[in-house]
Amino acid sequence: MNMLKTALLGTAIAAISGTAVMADGHGCSVTEGRISIIGNEFPAIQSVGAAALACAEGIEAETNLTADHQTLNVAGMTGNPAEYTSAIIANSSIVALINEDVIRPLDDLVAQYGQDIPPRQLITIDGKVMAVAFMANAQHLVYRKDVLEQIGMDVPTSYEEVLEAAEKIRAEGIMEYPVGGAYAAGWNLAEEFVNMYLGAGGAFFEPGTANVSINNEKGIMALETMKALTEYMNPDYLTHDSNATSAEWEAGNVALMNMWGSRTGVLMDEEGSEEVVYSNTVAGGPLTVGDSGVPASTLWWDGWTVAKNISDEEAAATFQALAHATSPALLNDETMGQAVWLMEGYQPQPVNEGVLATVASGAQPYPMLPYMGLLHTALGDNLAEYLQGQESAEQALADVEAAYTTAAKEQGFLQ
């Protein structure tokens, strides 16, 4: 699978970071077909969804923006006709759609309706345009500057320093559980391991193969660091996704966490928390672990696709609406800070400094491999027992490797 476009994401961000072209504000009118979009629910995607629906004139148009999108999109696009005409996806989740053959190449639609889309936004896989990227994302440190001042510590740059700060915060009676994290069992927990393992300098597969290789010193180090962090988290951390973790932050219960840049704006605005919380919330850079020098984070793009099992009329309607919704016309004072947008006209905002710092630090893109999704699922299903003290790190990683190998053989990636 072609990984070139993902690898070039940092270059794309650098190319648009200094631009100052403002939105042209042109309208959009789609009068034939149907539009049905599924995607995640954070503010940037909500803005994209609303802009796409605004294009519909007298036709069926709806969005289903939910944290459960990754468990719904394949099933919703498998039928004929598909329930959804588009899925908004990221590096990892597009792989499942391609493996199940439920999205269509976009080259013809780009030629007909997408002449204004910059080439850097076109995600090409095996020589075909399969998605249009519109924003970059990454996880990075978010911290309470007032709390760090209280304990007399500088901003942490490593997970080791996070643990040191957390112990001081607890010891001084400021917060009992000062660390937050999207550690919900399943996809979120797996992503935290992916970040930590890369930060430890690990490689997921034997070079040039689909043979998994994580049950090693770096895998154990990643798990042990994660477990050490959970000692300073709310005891219900295995149920906390990004939404629940953000709620803990806004409630004033957390001072340090690794969080998505796309969520930072919500934490820094005046809604949902007291002034002492939002006015002291700062987006920091990515954290490291150990001495590898590699950021314990992954670089992501979010983009949109068009379903295969729909009519050409529905595909055209969906493409036109989403092309408009992810054009410079989207950018204004309200939306500019919601994401690191890849469209021309994006102007970097303070709330996005964490993502930009992660890009500048050389964070690796999430592996866009056809079998990475199987490993991600195996990780999400088999790490909680270790964190709960029910088995060793070695056993947890062995369970992950066994589950992945079985799935990879079933899918034909391994013999």
Secondary structure, 3 states (H helix, E strand, C coil): CCCHHHHCHHHHHHHHHCCCCCCCCCCCCECCCEEEEEECCCHHHHHHHHHHHCCECCCEEEEEECCCHHHHHHHHHHCCCCCCCEEEEECCHHHHHHHCCCECCCHHHHHHHCCCCCHHHEEEECCEEEEEEEEEEEEEEEEEHHHHHHHCCCCCCEHHHHHHHHHHHHHCCCCCCCEEECCCCCHHHHHHHHHHHHHCCCCCECCCCCCECCCCHHHHHHHHHHHHHHCCCCCCHHHCCHHHHHHHHHCCCCCEEEEEHHHHHHHHCCCCCCHHHHCCEEECCCCECCCCCCCCCEEEEEEECCECCCCHHHHHHHHHHHHHHCCHHHCCCCCHHHCEECCCCCCCCHHHHHHHHHHHCCCEECCCCCCHHHHHHHHHHHCHHHHCCCCCHHHHHHHHHHHHHHHHHHCCCCC
